[in-house]
Amino acid sequence: MQAEELKGRAVLALSNAETIGHVEDVLFDAEFRHVLGFRVKRGGLFQKAQALLRDSVTAVGPDALTVPSPDVINDEARFADLVGASTLRQVEQTRVVTEGGELLGTIAHLAIDEDARMVTAYELAASLKDRMLRHEAEVVRAEEVLHLGEGGIMTVANAVGARLQAERNA
């Protein structure tokens, strides 16, 4: 599934069978490899979003995330595990470059496992030409990432660039 598919899903408390909010954002570790938690919007329009640790989620369903009780949601600052977490928007603006300095593209989407715990791949933004020709999206698998640096740059091996080029030409 794509990480952005989680946005808008209800968060349900099993203890009282109530909707306690909706997922506003997905939070990732500094390496963009693990889902650490979620920002959850509760109540009114001007109410500040709060945080939910991924480990507090009982299940991730097609329509909702379930949690044991409403008290697992709290101010983000109260969760030490979320210090330095990256938002989905931050991840999606990361540039992917080979070790040799070839810009492969910018991350457009993140694929995550069905349990919403691990990032499995990074889908690159397609050019207008590729979208018009309906080419398949180029994907960098999570295990192909070498480093994630400051300033929104992810490095991969030169072989990843060669693989993507071969797929384009196929």
PyMOL commands that set and color helices and strands:
alter all, ss='L'
color gray80, all
select helices_A, chain A and resi 3-6+54-56+70-72+76-78+80-82+88-92+128-132+142-144+158-169
alter helices_A, ss='H'
color red, helices_A
select strands_A, chain A and resi 10-13+18-28+35-41+50-53+59-60+64-67+73-74+86-87+95-98+103-112+119-124+139-141+145-149+153-156
alter strands_A, ss='S'
color yellow, strands_A
deselect
rebuild
show_as cartoon
